């Protein structure tokens, strides 16, 4: 779900935004240190001689999201051109994380680690090294201004949105060979009890009960600590993720159910490339789904165990659970654990 929500929002923004002039591109007077000039900043990248790509790892695309910008739509970057050329050869800070995704246990995770920062809205860009700002590229085929032999030619662009399920994982990895799984989660109105109660619970712990402006005034360190504690102590039933998007409706930031928008083709961009595998959902289900072989009625016990897990992860009715059990009969799988994993793969990552 994370992938499609942000892909939809990002491509929608790109489609409606005023294009950056073509003469704001990158120069390659020194091939090992390509310079990217934007209307608000100038960045120095590097040349990867193995992949024949120019790389900029930290290009700002929005302003700092802390303080008054916290939990608002992304704001335009501040003009930093007077600050000279910025080093974009290193990864930027990652957005605050709720946990590390299994690298260490959630109880051992340090939410105040230095690499986390609310000022984290940066793009990483890889561009072919046969394109230059002035004149023809190295191979004489293409100019930076989108022209080739007098005919406009635009380079194809692939936008990769990293996964993380709303809770974790930064983009700071060389991921040119990977695709993210789409992550579908239940979506409802921001006025529904689940989101209202979650906000009331979180804000009260910051002594800001139901007061968004008060939360915006809190320190980053305080909120990162509460964010982690909320993740560790999450007990809401019927939800696959600790943090999930809600729909604000017309005039809001997220106005419609993004899954429905995607299925109806109401997103910008020509195509979306996603990847998932048969076992993607196995990380969402407990091994206790496996029924001991000495159980008297294995099928009934398997259904009971799986029904309990399904209702703990999604807001499902008894009838919906029965339908799921019927659509995925135990006999079609190696065991009940595999059965549960496939259900989660299809429901969370399928499209």
C-alpha positions in Angstrom: 0.0 0.0 0.0 2.8 2.4 0.9 4.2 2.1 -2.6 1.0 2.9 -4.4 -0.1 5.7 -2.1 3.2 7.6 -2.5 3.5 6.7 -6.2 0.1 8.1 -6.8 0.7 11.3 -4.8 4.2 11.8 -6.2 3.2 11.3 -9.9 0.1 13.3 -9.4 2.1 16.2 -8.1 4.6 15.9 -10.9 1.9 15.8 -13.5 0.3 19.0 -12.2 3.4 20.9 -11.3 5.1 23.5 -13.4 8.0 21.8 -15.2 11.5 22.8 -14.3 13.1 24.6 -17.3 15.3 22.3 -19.3 18.3 24.5 -19.0 18.4 23.6 -15.3 20.2 20.3 -15.8 23.5 18.9 -15.0 27.0 19.8 -16.3 29.8 17.4 -16.8 32.9 19.6 -17.4 34.5 17.3 -14.8 33.0 13.8 -15.6 33.8 12.5 -12.1 31.9 15.4 -10.4 28.7 16.1 -12.2 26.9 19.3 -11.1 23.1 19.5 -11.0 21.6 23.0 -11.0 18.0 23.4 -9.9 16.0 26.6 -9.4 16.6 26.4 -5.6 20.0 24.7 -5.1 23.0 23.3 -6.8 24.3 19.7 -6.1 27.5 17.8 -6.8 27.2 14.1 -7.5 29.7 11.5 -8.7 30.3 9.2 -11.6 29.9 5.4 -11.1 32.3 4.0 -13.6 30.9 0.5 -13.2 27.3 1.3 -14.1 28.2 4.3 -16.3 25.8 6.4 -14.3 25.9 9.8 -12.7 24.6 9.6 -9.2 23.2 12.2 -6.8 22.1 10.6 -3.5 20.6 13.6 -1.7 18.7 16.1 -3.8 16.1 18.0 -1.7 12.6 18.0 -3.1 10.8 19.7 -0.2 11.3 21.8 2.9 12.1 20.5 6.4 9.0 18.8 7.8 9.6 19.6 11.4 7.8 22.2 13.5 5.1 24.0 11.7 5.5 21.8 8.6 5.0 18.6 10.6 2.1 16.5 9.2 1.4 18.9 6.4 1.6 18.4 2.7 5.2 18.9 1.5 6.3 22.5 1.2 8.5 23.9 -1.5 12.3 23.8 -0.8 13.9 27.0 0.5 16.2 28.7 -2.0 19.7 27.7 -1.1 21.6 28.8 -4.2 23.6 31.4 -2.3 25.0 28.6 -0.2 27.1 27.3 -3.1 27.4 23.8 -4.4 26.1 21.1 -2.0 27.6 17.7 -1.6 25.1 15.1 -2.9 27.5 12.1 -2.9 26.3 10.8 0.5 22.9 9.5 1.7 20.7 12.0 3.5 19.2 11.5 6.9 16.4 8.9 7.0 12.9 9.8 8.2 12.2 8.9 11.9 11.7 5.1 12.1 9.4 3.2 14.5 11.7 0.2 14.4 14.5 -1.4 12.4 12.5 -4.2 10.7 14.1 -7.1 12.5 17.7 -5.9 12.4 17.4 -5.6 16.1 14.4 -6.4 18.3 11.9 -3.5 18.6 12.6 -3.3 22.3 16.3 -2.8 21.6 15.8 -0.2 18.8 17.1 3.3 19.6 14.6 5.8 18.3 17.0 8.7 19.0 19.7 7.4 16.6 21.6 10.2 14.9 20.7 9.1 11.3 17.0 9.8 11.9 15.8 13.3 11.1 12.5 15.0 10.2 14.3 16.9 7.5 14.4 13.9 5.2 12.6 14.7 2.0 15.3 14.0 -0.5 15.5 12.2 -3.9 18.3 10.0 -5.1 18.9 10.2 -8.8 20.7 8.0 -11.2 21.2 9.4 -14.8 23.0 7.9 -17.8 26.5 9.4 -18.3 26.0 9.8 -22.1 23.9 12.9 -21.5 25.6 16.3 -21.1 24.4 19.9 -20.6 26.0 21.6 -23.5 26.0 20.1 -27.0 26.0 16.4 -27.6 26.6 13.6 -25.1 29.7 11.4 -25.1 28.3 9.2 -27.8 26.9 12.1 -29.8 23.3 10.9 -29.6 21.5 13.1 -27.2 21.5 16.7 -25.8 20.5 17.7 -22.4 17.6 19.9 -23.7 15.7 16.9 -24.8 16.6 17.2 -28.4 18.1 14.7 -30.8 18.7 15.8 -34.4 16.3 18.7 -33.9 13.5 16.5 -32.5 12.4 16.6 -28.9 13.4 13.5 -27.0 12.6 13.0 -23.3 14.5 10.4 -21.3 12.3 7.8 -19.7 12.1 8.1 -15.9 11.5 5.3 -13.4 10.4 6.5 -9.9 11.1 3.9 -7.2 9.3 4.1 -3.9 10.9 2.1 -1.1 8.8 -0.2 1.0 8.4 -0.2 4.8 4.7 -0.6 5.6 4.4 2.9 7.1 6.5 2.0 10.1 10.1 1.6 9.0 12.9 1.4 6.4 14.7 4.2 4.8 15.6 4.7 1.1 19.3 4.9 1.8 20.3 1.8 -0.2 21.5 1.2 -3.8 18.3 -0.4 -5.0 18.7 -0.4 -8.7 18.1 -4.1 -8.9 15.0 -4.3 -6.7 11.3 -3.6 -6.7 9.1 -2.9 -3.8 6.0 -4.9 -3.0 2.7 -3.0 -3.0 1.3 -2.8 0.5 -2.5 -2.7 0.8 -3.9 -1.9 4.2 -7.5 -1.3 5.3 -8.5 2.4 4.7 -11.3 4.3 6.2 -12.4 7.8 7.1 -10.2 9.8 9.4 -13.3 10.2 11.5 -13.6 6.5 12.2 -13.0 5.4 15.8 -9.7 3.6 15.0 -7.9 6.7 13.8 -9.6 9.0 16.3 -8.7 6.8 19.2 -5.1 6.3 18.0 -4.6 10.0 17.7 -6.1 10.7 21.1 -3.9 8.0 22.6 -0.7 9.3 21.0 -1.4 12.9 21.6 -2.3 12.4 25.3 1.0 10.8 25.9 2.6 14.1 24.7 0.4 16.1 26.9 -1.4 17.4 23.8 -4.7 15.5 23.9 -6.3 15.9 20.4 -4.3 19.1 19.9 -2.4 19.0 16.6 -0.8 22.4 17.0 0.5 21.3 20.4 2.0 18.2 18.8 3.7 20.4 16.2 5.4 22.4 19.0 6.9 19.3 20.6 10.6 18.4 20.1 11.6 15.9 17.5 13.2 13.8 20.2 10.1 13.6 22.3 7.9 12.5 19.4 10.5 10.0 18.1 10.5 8.4 21.5 6.7 8.3 21.7 6.5 7.0 18.2 8.7 4.0 19.1 6.8 3.4 22.4 3.5 3.4 20.5 4.9 0.9 18.0 6.2 -1.4 20.7 3.0 -1.3 22.7 0.6 -1.4 19.8 -2.4 -3.6 20.8 -5.2 -2.5 18.3 -7.0 -5.5 16.9 -8.0 -5.8 13.3 -5.0 -3.9 11.8 -2.0 -5.3 9.9 0.1 -2.1 10.6 0.7 0.2 13.5 0.4 3.3 11.3 -2.0 3.4 8.4 -3.4 6.2 6.2 -6.9 7.5 6.6 -9.1 9.2 4.1 -9.9 12.9 4.8 -12.3 13.3 1.8 -12.7 16.3 -0.5 -10.4 19.1 0.4 -8.2 16.9 2.4 -4.7 15.5 1.7 -5.8 11.9 1.0 -9.2 12.4 -0.5 -10.1 8.9 -1.8 -9.3 5.2 -1.2 -6.0 4.9 -3.0 -6.5 1.2 -3.8 -9.8 2.0 -5.5 -8.2 4.9 -7.4 -5.4 2.7 -8.6 -7.7 -0.1 -9.7 -9.8 2.5 -11.6 -6.7 3.9 -13.3 -7.1 7.3 -11.7 -3.4 7.9 -11.1 -0.8 9.9 -13.1 1.9 8.0 -14.9 1.8 5.4 -17.6 2.7 2.3 -15.7 3.6 0.9 -12.3 6.1 -1.9 -11.8 5.8 -3.9 -8.6 7.1 -7.1 -7.3 6.1 -9.6 -4.7 6.7 -13.3 -4.2 4.8 -16.3 -3.0 6.2 -16.0 0.6 5.8 -12.3 1.1 2.9 -12.7 3.4 4.6 -15.3 5.6 6.2 -12.6 7.8 2.7 -11.4 8.8 1.5 -14.7 10.3 2.7 -16.7 13.3 4.1 -20.2 13.1 1.5 -21.2 15.7 -0.8 -21.5 12.7 0.7 -25.0 12.2 -1.5 -27.6 13.8 0.2 -30.5 15.7 -0.2 -33.8 13.7 -1.6 -35.5 16.7 -4.6 -33.2 16.8 -8.0 -35.1 16.5 -9.6 -32.7 14.0 -6.8 -30.9 12.2 -9.0 -29.1 9.7 -11.3 -27.6 12.3 -8.3 -26.6 14.5 -6.6 -25.1 11.5 -9.7 -23.0 10.6 -10.0 -21.8 14.2 -6.4 -20.7 14.4 -6.4 -19.0 11.1 -9.7 -17.2 11.8 -8.3 -15.8 15.0 -5.2 -14.4 13.1 -7.3 -13.0 10.3 -9.6 -11.1 12.7 -6.6 -9.8 14.6 -5.1 -8.3 11.5 -8.1 -7.0 9.6 -11.5 -5.5 10.5 -13.3 -8.5 9.2 -16.8 -9.9 10.0 -17.4 -13.6 10.7 -18.9 -14.0 7.3 -15.8 -12.5 5.6 -13.5 -14.8 7.5 -15.6 -17.8 6.5 -15.4 -16.8 2.9 -11.6 -16.5 3.1 -11.3 -19.9 4.7 -13.4 -21.4 1.9 -11.4 -19.6 -0.9 -8.2 -21.0 0.6 -8.9 -24.6 1.7 -6.3 -26.3 3.9 -5.9 -29.2 1.5 -4.5 -26.8 -1.2 -1.4 -26.1 1.0 1.5 -27.8 2.7 0.2 -26.7 6.1 -1.9 -24.0 7.8 1.1 -21.7 8.1 1.6 -21.7 4.3 -2.1 -21.2 3.9 -2.1 -18.1 6.1 1.0 -16.7 4.4 -0.6 -17.0 1.0 -3.8 -15.3 2.2 -1.7 -12.4 3.5 0.3 -12.3 0.2 -2.8 -12.0 -1.9 -4.6 -9.5 0.5 -1.7 -7.2 1.3 0.5 -7.4 -1.7 -1.8 -8.6 -4.5 -3.4 -6.3 -7.0 
